[in-house]
Amino acid sequence: MREAKFKKMVVKLHNQEVIDLVEGLPRGYRSVVVESALRSYLRTDVGRELVENLSRRNGSKGAPPIARGNVFKRLEGDF
C-alpha cells in the first residue's frame, strides 16, 4: 500500500468572502478545495509570475522581482 504524503499547514485568510466560503465547506474537503484552487491559480500567467517572484526574493535574499510589469499591482485582495 502506498504511504500517504502530506504536510499540515496553517493558512491565514483575510478576505471575509473567502473565509465564509471555506468555512461553509465540509471539514474533510477544505484542504482539497484550497489545494485545487492554488493549483489552478499556478496555471495562470499571474500565478506563475507571483510564485516565481516570491521564490526568487526568498531564495536570493532580496533579489529584485523579474521585470515583466509589477505582478503585485495586478493582484486582487489585501496583503
N, CA, C and O atoms as a GROMACS GRO file, in nm:
protein
  316
    1MET      N    1   0.083  -0.118   0.000
    1MET     CA    2   0.000   0.000   0.000
    1MET      C    3   0.088   0.125   0.000
    1MET      O    4   0.192   0.129   0.066
    2ARG      N    5   0.046   0.225  -0.075
    2ARG     CA    6   0.122   0.349  -0.083
    2ARG      C    7   0.110   0.431   0.044
    2ARG      O    8   0.002   0.444   0.102
    3GLU      N    9   0.221   0.486   0.085
    3GLU     CA   10   0.222   0.572   0.204
    3GLU      C   11   0.171   0.711   0.166
    3GLU      O   12   0.215   0.769   0.066
    4ALA      N   13   0.080   0.763   0.244
    4ALA     CA   14   0.026   0.897   0.217
    4ALA      C   15   0.132   1.001   0.249
    4ALA      O   16   0.196   0.997   0.354
    5LYS      N   17   0.150   1.094   0.156
    5LYS     CA   18   0.245   1.203   0.177
    5LYS      C   19   0.168   1.333   0.181
    5LYS      O   20   0.106   1.372   0.082
    6PHE      N   21   0.172   1.399   0.294
    6PHE     CA   22   0.106   1.526   0.309
    6PHE      C   23   0.179   1.608   0.413
    6PHE      O   24   0.261   1.557   0.489
    7LYS      N   25   0.148   1.735   0.415
    7LYS     CA   26   0.208   1.824   0.513
    7LYS      C   27   0.098   1.915   0.565
    7LYS      O   28   0.026   1.978   0.487
    8LYS      N   29   0.085   1.921   0.694
    8LYS     CA   30  -0.014   2.008   0.755
    8LYS      C   31   0.041   2.150   0.759
    8LYS      O   32   0.155   2.173   0.798
    9MET      N   33  -0.044   2.246   0.717
    9MET     CA   34  -0.001   2.385   0.713
    9MET      C   35  -0.110   2.473   0.773
    9MET      O   36  -0.227   2.435   0.776
   10VAL      N   37  -0.070   2.588   0.820
   10VAL     CA   38  -0.164   2.688   0.869
   10VAL      C   39  -0.169   2.799   0.766
   10VAL      O   40  -0.065   2.850   0.723
   11VAL      N   41  -0.289   2.837   0.726
   11VAL     CA   42  -0.307   2.942   0.627
   11VAL      C   43  -0.393   3.051   0.689
   11VAL      O   44  -0.498   3.023   0.747
   12LYS      N   45  -0.349   3.175   0.677
   12LYS     CA   46  -0.428   3.288   0.727
   12LYS      C   47  -0.505   3.348   0.611
   12LYS      O   48  -0.448   3.379   0.506
   13LEU      N   49  -0.634   3.364   0.629
   13LEU     CA   50  -0.719   3.424   0.527
   13LEU      C   51  -0.764   3.560   0.577
   13LEU      O   52  -0.796   3.576   0.695
   14HIS      N   53  -0.768   3.658   0.487
   14HIS     CA   54  -0.803   3.794   0.526
   14HIS      C   55  -0.930   3.844   0.460
   14HIS      O   56  -0.991   3.940   0.507
   15ASN      N   57  -0.972   3.781   0.353
   15ASN     CA   58  -1.090   3.823   0.279
   15ASN      C   59  -1.212   3.752   0.337
   15ASN      O   60  -1.217   3.629   0.336
   16GLN      N   61  -1.309   3.827   0.386
   16GLN     CA   62  -1.425   3.767   0.453
   16GLN      C   63  -1.505   3.676   0.360
   16GLN      O   64  -1.559   3.574   0.403
   17GLU      N   65  -1.512   3.711   0.232
   17GLU     CA   66  -1.583   3.627   0.136
   17GLU      C   67  -1.516   3.490   0.124
   17GLU      O   68  -1.584   3.388   0.120
   18VAL      N   69  -1.385   3.488   0.120
   18VAL     CA   70  -1.310   3.362   0.111
   18VAL      C   71  -1.325   3.284   0.241
   18VAL      O   72  -1.343   3.162   0.239
   19ILE      N   73  -1.317   3.353   0.353
   19ILE     CA   74  -1.333   3.287   0.484
   19ILE      C   75  -1.469   3.220   0.492
   19ILE      O   76  -1.479   3.105   0.534
   20ASP      N   77  -1.575   3.291   0.454
   20ASP     CA   78  -1.710   3.234   0.457
   20ASP      C   79  -1.721   3.112   0.365
   20ASP      O   80  -1.784   3.012   0.401
   21LEU      N   81  -1.659   3.121   0.249
   21LEU     CA   82  -1.663   3.010   0.154
   21LEU      C   83  -1.595   2.886   0.213
   21LEU      O   84  -1.651   2.777   0.209
   22VAL      N   85  -1.475   2.904   0.268
   22VAL     CA   86  -1.400   2.791   0.324
   22VAL      C   87  -1.472   2.734   0.446
   22VAL      O   88  -1.479   2.613   0.462
   23GLU      N   89  -1.525   2.821   0.532
   23GLU     CA   90  -1.596   2.772   0.650
   23GLU      C   91  -1.725   2.699   0.613
   23GLU      O   92  -1.772   2.615   0.690
   24GLY      N   93  -1.782   2.728   0.497
   24GLY     CA   94  -1.903   2.663   0.453
   24GLY      C   95  -1.881   2.525   0.394
   24GLY      O   96  -1.976   2.451   0.369
   25LEU      N   97  -1.754   2.488   0.372
   25LEU     CA   98  -1.722   2.357   0.316
   25LEU      C   99  -1.718   2.252   0.426
   25LEU      O  100  -1.684   2.282   0.541
   26PRO      N  101  -1.752   2.127   0.393
   26PRO     CA  102  -1.738   2.019   0.492
   26PRO      C  103  -1.590   2.006   0.532
   26PRO      O  104  -1.501   2.026   0.449
   27ARG      N  105  -1.566   1.972   0.656
   27ARG     CA  106  -1.429   1.967   0.710
   27ARG      C  107  -1.333   1.882   0.627
   27ARG      O  108  -1.218   1.922   0.611
   28GLY      N  109  -1.374   1.772   0.576
   28GLY     CA  110  -1.283   1.686   0.501
   28GLY      C  111  -1.249   1.736   0.362
   28GLY      O  112  -1.161   1.680   0.296
   29TYR      N  113  -1.318   1.840   0.317
   29TYR     CA  114  -1.298   1.888   0.180
   29TYR      C  115  -1.231   2.023   0.170
   29TYR      O  116  -1.199   2.068   0.060
   30ARG      N  117  -1.208   2.088   0.282
   30ARG     CA  118  -1.148   2.222   0.279
   30ARG      C  119  -1.010   2.221   0.213
   30ARG      O  120  -0.984   2.302   0.124
   31SER      N  121  -0.924   2.132   0.256
   31SER     CA  122  -0.789   2.131   0.201
   31SER      C  123  -0.790   2.093   0.054
   31SER      O  124  -0.707   2.142  -0.023
   32VAL      N  125  -0.882   2.006   0.013
   32VAL     CA  126  -0.891   1.966  -0.128
   32VAL      C  127  -0.928   2.087  -0.214
   32VAL      O  128  -0.870   2.107  -0.321
   33VAL      N  129  -1.023   2.166  -0.168
   33VAL     CA  130  -1.067   2.284  -0.244
   33VAL      C  131  -0.956   2.389  -0.248
   33VAL      O  132  -0.930   2.446  -0.354
   34VAL      N  133  -0.890   2.414  -0.137
   34VAL     CA  134  -0.783   2.514  -0.133
   34VAL      C  135  -0.666   2.468  -0.222
   34VAL      O  136  -0.612   2.548  -0.298
   35GLU      N  137  -0.628   2.342  -0.213
   35GLU     CA  138  -0.519   2.291  -0.296
   35GLU      C  139  -0.555   2.299  -0.444
   35GLU      O  140  -0.472   2.337  -0.526
   36SER      N  141  -0.676   2.262  -0.478
   36SER     CA  142  -0.722   2.269  -0.617
   36SER      C  143  -0.720   2.413  -0.668
   36SER      O  144  -0.678   2.438  -0.781
   37ALA      N  145  -0.764   2.506  -0.586
   37ALA     CA  146  -0.764   2.648  -0.625
   37ALA      C  147  -0.622   2.698  -0.649
   37ALA      O  148  -0.597   2.771  -0.745
   38LEU      N  149  -0.530   2.661  -0.561
   38LEU     CA  150  -0.391   2.704  -0.578
   38LEU      C  151  -0.329   2.642  -0.703
   38LEU      O  152  -0.256   2.710  -0.776
   39ARG      N  153  -0.358   2.516  -0.728
   39ARG     CA  154  -0.304   2.451  -0.850
   39ARG      C  155  -0.358   2.520  -0.975
   39ARG      O  156  -0.283   2.542  -1.070
   40SER      N  157  -0.486   2.555  -0.975
   40SER     CA  158  -0.545   2.625  -1.089
   40SER      C  159  -0.483   2.763  -1.105
   40SER      O  160  -0.454   2.806  -1.217
   41TYR      N  161  -0.462   2.834  -0.995
   41TYR     CA  162  -0.402   2.966  -0.997
   41TYR      C  163  -0.260   2.962  -1.053
   41TYR      O  164  -0.219   3.051  -1.127
   42LEU      N  165  -0.186   2.859  -1.016
   42LEU     CA  166  -0.048   2.847  -1.064
   42LEU      C  167  -0.041   2.817  -1.213
   42LEU      O  168   0.066   2.831  -1.274
   43ARG      N  169  -0.151   2.779  -1.273
   43ARG     CA  170  -0.155   2.755  -1.418
   43ARG      C  171  -0.177   2.884  -1.496
   43ARG      O  172  -0.168   2.885  -1.618
   44THR      N  173  -0.205   2.994  -1.425
   44THR     CA  174  -0.224   3.123  -1.492
   44THR      C  175  -0.091   3.196  -1.498
   44THR      O  176   0.001   3.167  -1.421
   45ASP      N  177  -0.081   3.292  -1.590
   45ASP     CA  178   0.042   3.370  -1.603
   45ASP      C  179   0.071   3.449  -1.475
   45ASP      O  180   0.185   3.452  -1.428
   46VAL      N  181  -0.031   3.513  -1.420
   46VAL     CA  182  -0.012   3.593  -1.299
   46VAL      C  183   0.030   3.505  -1.182
   46VAL      O  184   0.119   3.543  -1.105
   47GLY      N  185  -0.031   3.389  -1.168
   47GLY     CA  186   0.004   3.298  -1.059
   47GLY      C  187   0.148   3.250  -1.068
   47GLY      O  188   0.220   3.249  -0.968
   48ARG      N  189   0.189   3.209  -1.187
   48ARG     CA  190   0.328   3.164  -1.206
   48ARG      C  191   0.426   3.277  -1.178
   48ARG      O  192   0.529   3.257  -1.114
   49GLU      N  193   0.393   3.397  -1.228
   49GLU     CA  194   0.482   3.511  -1.209
   49GLU      C  195   0.495   3.548  -1.061
   49GLU      O  196   0.604   3.577  -1.012
   50LEU      N  197   0.382   3.545  -0.989
   50LEU     CA  198   0.386   3.576  -0.846
   50LEU      C  199   0.475   3.478  -0.772
   50LEU      O  200   0.561   3.519  -0.694
   51VAL      N  201   0.456   3.349  -0.794
   51VAL     CA  202   0.535   3.248  -0.723
   51VAL      C  203   0.682   3.258  -0.763
   51VAL      O  204   0.770   3.243  -0.678
   52GLU      N  205   0.707   3.283  -0.889
   52GLU     CA  206   0.846   3.298  -0.935
   52GLU      C  207   0.913   3.417  -0.866
   52GLU      O  208   1.027   3.406  -0.819
   53ASN      N  209   0.843   3.530  -0.861
   53ASN     CA  210   0.898   3.648  -0.796
   53ASN      C  211   0.922   3.625  -0.647
   53ASN      O  212   1.028   3.659  -0.594
   54LEU      N  213   0.825   3.567  -0.580
   54LEU     CA  214   0.839   3.543  -0.436
   54LEU      C  215   0.948   3.440  -0.407
   54LEU      O  216   1.021   3.454  -0.309
   55SER      N  217   0.960   3.338  -0.492
   55SER     CA  218   1.064   3.237  -0.473
   55SER      C  219   1.202   3.298  -0.490
   55SER      O  220   1.293   3.268  -0.413
   56ARG      N  221   1.217   3.383  -0.591
   56ARG     CA  222   1.347   3.448  -0.612
   56ARG      C  223   1.380   3.539  -0.496
   56ARG      O  224   1.494   3.543  -0.450
   57ARG      N  225   1.280   3.611  -0.450
   57ARG     CA  226   1.302   3.704  -0.338
   57ARG      C  227   1.342   3.626  -0.214
   57ARG      O  228   1.435   3.666  -0.143
   58ASN      N  229   1.274   3.517  -0.186
   58ASN     CA  230   1.302   3.436  -0.067
   58ASN      C  231   1.438   3.366  -0.079
   58ASN      O  232   1.516   3.365   0.016
   59GLY      N  233   1.465   3.308  -0.194
   59GLY     CA  234   1.589   3.231  -0.212
   59GLY      C  235   1.712   3.317  -0.229
   59GLY      O  236   1.822   3.272  -0.197
   60SER      N  237   1.696   3.438  -0.280
   60SER     CA  238   1.812   3.523  -0.309
   60SER      C  239   1.826   3.639  -0.213
   60SER      O  240   1.902   3.732  -0.239
   61LYS      N  241   1.754   3.635  -0.103
   61LYS     CA  242   1.762   3.738   0.000
   61LYS      C  243   1.747   3.878  -0.057
   61LYS      O  244   1.840   3.959  -0.051
   62GLY      N  245   1.629   3.906  -0.112
   62GLY     CA  246   1.602   4.040  -0.159
   62GLY      C  247   1.634   4.065  -0.304
   62GLY      O  248   1.646   4.180  -0.345
   63ALA      N  249   1.647   3.960  -0.384
   63ALA     CA  250   1.670   3.979  -0.527
   63ALA      C  251   1.553   4.055  -0.587
   63ALA      O  252   1.438   4.033  -0.548
   64PRO      N  253   1.580   4.145  -0.680
   64PRO     CA  254   1.470   4.224  -0.737
   64PRO      C  255   1.374   4.134  -0.815
   64PRO      O  256   1.417   4.036  -0.876
   65PRO      N  257   1.245   4.168  -0.814
   65PRO     CA  258   1.149   4.090  -0.890
   65PRO      C  259   1.179   4.094  -1.039
   65PRO      O  260   1.241   4.189  -1.088
   66ILE      N  261   1.136   3.993  -1.110
   66ILE     CA  262   1.156   3.987  -1.254
   66ILE      C  263   1.076   4.099  -1.318
   66ILE      O  264   0.960   4.120  -1.282
   67ALA      N  265   1.134   4.170  -1.411
   67ALA     CA  266   1.073   4.291  -1.467
   67ALA      C  267   0.982   4.260  -1.585
   67ALA      O  268   1.019   4.286  -1.700
   68ARG      N  269   0.864   4.206  -1.560
   68ARG     CA  270   0.763   4.187  -1.663
   68ARG      C  271   0.639   4.262  -1.619
   68ARG      O  272   0.528   4.212  -1.636
   69GLY      N  273   0.654   4.378  -1.565
   69GLY     CA  274   0.541   4.451  -1.507
   69GLY      C  275   0.531   4.414  -1.360
   69GLY      O  276   0.587   4.313  -1.317
   70ASN      N  277   0.462   4.494  -1.287
   70ASN     CA  278   0.451   4.469  -1.144
   70ASN      C  279   0.334   4.377  -1.115
   70ASN      O  280   0.218   4.420  -1.115
   71VAL      N  281   0.363   4.249  -1.091
   71VAL     CA  282   0.258   4.149  -1.068
   71VAL      C  283   0.180   4.181  -0.941
   71VAL      O  284   0.062   4.147  -0.932
   72PHE      N  285   0.242   4.244  -0.844
   72PHE     CA  286   0.176   4.273  -0.718
   72PHE      C  287   0.063   4.374  -0.736
   72PHE      O  288  -0.038   4.368  -0.665
   73LYS      N  289   0.078   4.466  -0.831
   73LYS     CA  290  -0.027   4.563  -0.858
   73LYS      C  291  -0.146   4.499  -0.929
   73LYS      O  292  -0.257   4.551  -0.922
   74ARG      N  293  -0.122   4.387  -0.997
   74ARG     CA  294  -0.230   4.321  -1.071
   74ARG      C  295  -0.311   4.226  -0.984
   74ARG      O  296  -0.415   4.177  -1.027
   75LEU      N  297  -0.265   4.199  -0.864
   75LEU     CA  298  -0.334   4.106  -0.777
   75LEU      C  299  -0.453   4.174  -0.710
   75LEU      O  300  -0.451   4.294  -0.682
   76GLU      N  301  -0.556   4.095  -0.684
   76GLU     CA  302  -0.670   4.146  -0.610
   76GLU      C  303  -0.657   4.104  -0.467
   76GLU      O  304  -0.598   3.999  -0.438
   77GLY      N  305  -0.709   4.182  -0.376
   77GLY     CA  306  -0.708   4.146  -0.235
   77GLY      C  307  -0.612   4.232  -0.156
   77GLY      O  308  -0.536   4.311  -0.211
   78ASP      N  309  -0.617   4.215  -0.028
   78ASP     CA  310  -0.532   4.291   0.063
   78ASP      C  311  -0.418   4.203   0.111
   78ASP      O  312  -0.437   4.085   0.141
   79PHE      N  313  -0.300   4.261   0.119
   79PHE     CA  314  -0.184   4.186   0.169
   79PHE      C  315  -0.132   4.255   0.291
   79PHE      O  316  -0.034   4.209   0.350
   0.00000   0.00000   0.00000
